[in-house]
Every structure is written in structure tokens, then in C-alpha cells.
Amino acid sequence: MDALILLIPLALGLGCLGLAGFLWALGSHQYDDLDGAAARILFDDDQPERPAPP
């Protein structure tokens, strides 16, 4: 019974920590460009390797 009493504040604390992390991510503009990351994977930015001149 004593362990159950300690688990409730622990669960509430972890929930508040997760909410604070989510609000921090919103405030620091982590979710601004969702479409750009999805389209960026389609473009190949790598240059083809050229053999070194002799």
C-alpha cells in the first residue's frame, strides 16, 4: 500500500515533465517545418565521386 502512495506522485511528476518538454518544443519552434523534412528526403544532394587526376 505504501508503494502505491509513492507511485501516484511519481506518475504525476513524469506526466508534468513530459508536458513541460512538449511545451518547450513548441516554444522553440521544433514543429515549424514538417513538410520540408518530408520533401528533403527526395532530393539527392550527394555529388558523384570523380576519380583523382593522375
C-alpha positions in Angstrom: 0.0 0.0 0.0 2.9 2.4 0.8 4.4 1.8 -2.7 1.1 2.8 -4.3 1.1 6.1 -2.5 4.6 6.8 -3.8 3.7 5.8 -7.4 0.9 8.4 -7.8 3.2 11.5 -7.3 5.9 9.9 -9.4 3.4 9.3 -12.3 2.1 12.9 -12.0 5.7 14.2 -11.9 6.7 12.3 -15.0 3.5 13.5 -16.8 4.3 17.1 -15.9 7.9 16.6 -17.1 6.6 15.3 -20.4 4.2 18.2 -20.8 6.9 20.7 -20.0 9.1 19.1 -22.7 6.4 19.3 -25.2 5.7 22.9 -24.4 9.4 23.7 -24.6 9.5 22.1 -28.1 6.5 24.2 -29.2 8.1 27.4 -27.8 11.5 26.7 -29.5 9.8 26.2 -32.9 10.6 22.5 -33.3 7.4 21.8 -35.2 7.5 24.7 -37.7 8.6 23.0 -40.9 7.0 19.5 -41.0 6.6 19.4 -44.8 10.2 20.5 -45.6 11.7 17.5 -43.8 9.4 15.1 -45.7 10.3 16.6 -49.1 14.0 16.9 -48.3 14.5 13.1 -48.4 13.5 13.1 -52.0 16.4 15.2 -53.2 19.9 13.7 -53.7 22.5 16.3 -52.6 25.5 13.9 -52.9 27.9 14.7 -55.7 29.1 11.8 -57.8 32.7 10.7 -56.9 35.2 11.7 -59.6 38.5 9.8 -60.0 41.5 11.7 -58.9 43.6 13.1 -61.7 46.9 11.2 -62.4 
